[in-house]
Amino acid sequence: MRQKDSVNGSIRGRLPDGTANPVDLHVGAQLKKARLKMGMSQEKLAEEMGITFQQVQKYEKGLNRIGASRLWDLSQVLHKPISYFYEGMGQDTQDQSPRKISSLSEDETVLANIADLSLTATDLELIRAFKRIHNEAVAQNILNLLHILSLQEDDSSISDRYDERDDGCSIDDLV
């Protein structure tokens, strides 16, 4: 099953039009070249790797991406350094790596990299609680409150600004 990128809706690792990424195509072609130089069939390579020959076919065609641990195993079985799989890659192919073709906004980049954040249990609890709020107005009010609370506490102008609102709500009511 293909995994969709939750940020931009594209199939992960593919070009925006859904075709295989040229980097994956290059690595697959190098895999096939190394296998053929060793006189090894797809079936034999698959057996050595503990995968199906169909998986080898998909790797060679660039249809399935090769993960780091699988690439390591392939390099060991085929007696090639990892760098071999990237040798001869043209600049045009390099320029189409997922990092270079990404057109994500700053906010989308943060979302795409959220797995890299060091979230505390409190952070996660806050996110889970916020996700349970279904009323858009309430969610926006909470977001506004968080923005206010995140400002420097010693900035008295913030408190003054919210005390003067004509909706009867002061910063003290929010805190």
N, C-alpha and C positions, 0 to 999 in steps of 0.2 A: 504494500500500500504506500502510495506517495504521500509525503508530509508536506502540507502547505505551510509557507512562511506566514506566521500570524500577523506580520506587519504589513507586507505589501500584497499578500494573496498569491504570489507566484509559487511554483513548485520549487522547493529549496534547491539551490545550486544550479538552476537552469536559467537560461536567458529569459527576458520578459515575455518573449513570444512562446515560451514553453519548450524550445529546443534545448538539446544538451549543451552544456557550457563547453566552449572550445578547449579549456584547460583539461576537462575530464575526457574529451575526445583524444587529446594529445597523449595523456597518461595511458588511456586504453590502447592506443596505437602502439605505444612503446611496450606495453605488456605483451601484446600480440607478437611484436617483433622479437622480443626476448624469448618468448615461448617457442616460436618457430626456429630461431637460431639454435635452440637446444634440441630441436627435433621432437618436441613434446606435443602431444595432442591436448585438446581442451579437456578431454575426459581424464587424462593422466594428471594434468595440472589440478583439475577439480578434486581428484582423489587425494593428491598430496596435500591440498589445502583443506579438505574436509567440507567441500561445498559441491553444489551441482555443476555440471558442465554448462547448464543454461546461465548460471550466475557468471561463469567465466566469460561466456558470450556477451552478456550484458556489460561486464566490465570493459571488455575489448572494444565494444561499440560506443562506450561512453554513456550508455543508457542508465547505468547505476554507478553512483560515485563510490570510490574506493576509500574506505576509512583508514586512518593512520595505522591501526594495528594490523589490518588486512594488508596494507601496502608493505608493512614491515615483513609479514610472513611471505608475501610474494617475492620480495627482494631476497629473502633467505632461500626459498625454493629455487628461484631462477638464478641465484648467485650474481646478483646485480646490486650495486649500492642504490639507496633511495634516490639519489640525485639522477640516476640513469633515466628514471621515468619522466624527468623534466628536461633532459638534454634535448637541444635542438628546437626548443619551443620559441617560436617567433614572437617578436614584439607585439604584433597584432593579436596573437593569442593571449599573451600576458595582459594586454590591455582590456581583455574581456573577463578577467577574473571577477568573481562575485563582489569583491571589495571595490574594484574599480568601476563596475557598471552600476553600482548601487546609487540610487537617486533619492535616498531617504532624507527626510528633514532631520533636524537636530532632535526633535522629540521622538521621531520614529527610530532614530539610531539608539537613543536611550532605551526605548522599549525593546528593541531587538537585542540589546546587550544586557538586559535586566538580570539574566542568569549570572552575569559576572559581578553583580553587586553583592556586598556582604550585608545581608539583611538580618536584623535581630529578630527574636521572637516577637517583640513588641511591634516592629515594622510589619511583620506578616499578619499579626492580629489586627492591626489598623487597616491593612489592605483588605483582609477578609471581611471585616465589619463594613467597610466602605462599599464593597461589592454587593453587600446585601441590601443596600439602600436603593429602592426602585423609583423613588420620587425624584425627578431631575432637579426640581427647585430645592429640595432638602439637600441633595448632594452638592449642588452649587453653593448653598449657604455654608455647608461644612467646609468645602474647599476654600471659600473666602475666609472663614474663621482660621483655618490652618495657615493661610498666607499671612494673616494679621499676627497670629501668635509666633510665626517664624521670624518676624522682624525683630530688630533689637529691642529688648525690654526697656531700655533707658530712653527710647525716643518718645518723649512726651507729646510730640505733635500728633502721633498716631492716636493716642488716647483722646486728645482734644478734638481731632477730626471726627471720631466716631461718637463722642459725647454730643456733638452739635447736630447729629442726624435728626430729622423731624419724624422718624418712625417710632420714636419712643424707646429705641434700643441703644444702649451704650455699650462700650467695650466691656464694662464690668458685667453686663448682662450676658455677654458672650463667653466670658471666662468663668 
